[in-house]
Amino acid sequence: MLPDSPLDAAYWQQRYVTGQTAWDAGQITPPLQEYFAQLGPPDTRRILIPGAGRAYEAEYLHGAGWPNVFVADVAPEPLRDLQQRVPDFPADHLLLADFFQLEPAPPFDLIVEQTFFCALDPSLRPAYARQCARLLRPGGTLMGLLFDTEFSQPGPPFGGSREEYRPYFEPYFDFVHFDTATNSLKPRQGRELFISLKKKQHTL
Ligand SMILES: C[S@@+](CC[C@H](N)C(=O)[O-])C[C@H]1O[C@@H](n2cnc3c(N)ncnc32)[C@H](O)[C@@H]1O
C-alpha cells in the first residue's frame, strides 16, 4: 500500500460495511473455476489469493480439498464473511495483511489474481509484479484475470491494457498464457485477460 494512500484499509473496510462492492461476483468466476478444475486432485501446494475480498475462490478450493489455501486482505469484513460462510476454513490461513508486506516464508506455488491488481493505485503495478515473483517459488505460477479495458469513471477499478502490463511481468515471469479470456462473466466479456505466468528460475 502507498504511504498515506486514500485507498487504505479503512477505505476498503468502509466499502464492505456500506455495501459498495460492485466488483463482488458473488461466486467463483468461470475462468478461475475452469483453471482450478484442471489442476488435478488436491495436493499440498501453497496457494495465495491476495486482495481476496470474500474469496469465493478460497471457498471453492477449500471445498475441493486443497489444504493450503491462504487469503490476504487489508479489510477485516470480507475475511469475517469468509469465516462465517466456511467455518472450517483454517483461521491461520486468513491473513489480515498488506499484500506488499507478506513474506515468502515458505514461498507459494500459486498466486491467484481476481480484481486485486485493478484495485491498486496504478503506480504500484511494477511493485505488484515484483512482489508476486518474490512470494512464489521458482517455477511457481501467477494466474488469474486482468482488465484489458479503460473505465470511464475514476478508479478503483483502474483499467489498463496488455501492452501496458507486459513489461511489469517480463523481468520475472515466462508467459504461458496472456490473452483475452474466453469464458468471462458477461459484463467482463472481451474486456479481461486470462493470464498464467510462470516464475523464471533465475530471478529474485
Ligand atoms: C476490488 S476488491 C476485489 C476483492 C476480490 N478479489 C473480489 O474479486 O471480489 C479489492 C480487494 O483488495 C483489498 N486490498 C486493497 N489493497 C490491499 C493490499 N495492499 N493488500 C491486501 N489487500 C488489499 C481490498 O480490501 C479489497 O478486498
The ligand as a Gaussian input file, in Angstrom:
#p B3LYP/6-31G(d) Opt

LIG

0 1
 C      -11.838000      -4.753000      -5.846000
 S      -11.691000      -5.678000      -4.401000
 C      -11.625000      -7.338000      -5.019000
 C      -11.921000      -8.386000      -3.984000
 C      -11.995000      -9.821000      -4.541000
 N      -10.747000     -10.217000      -5.151000
 C      -13.147000      -9.959000      -5.483000
 O      -12.915000     -10.160000      -6.689000
 O      -14.285000      -9.895000      -5.029000
 C      -10.022000      -5.358000      -3.902000
 C       -9.656000      -6.005000      -2.588000
 O       -8.285000      -5.782000      -2.318000
 C       -8.141000      -5.461000      -0.952000
 N       -6.881000      -4.705000      -0.842000
 C       -6.623000      -3.453000      -1.280000
 N       -5.329000      -3.129000      -1.081000
 C       -4.753000      -4.216000      -0.500000
 C       -3.424000      -4.517000      -0.074000
 N       -2.427000      -3.636000      -0.211000
 N       -3.176000      -5.733000       0.461000
 C       -4.181000      -6.649000       0.590000
 N       -5.451000      -6.413000       0.202000
 C       -5.741000      -5.218000      -0.344000
 C       -9.395000      -4.699000      -0.592000
 O       -9.677000      -4.693000       0.773000
 C      -10.435000      -5.471000      -1.405000
 O      -10.970000      -6.531000      -0.681000

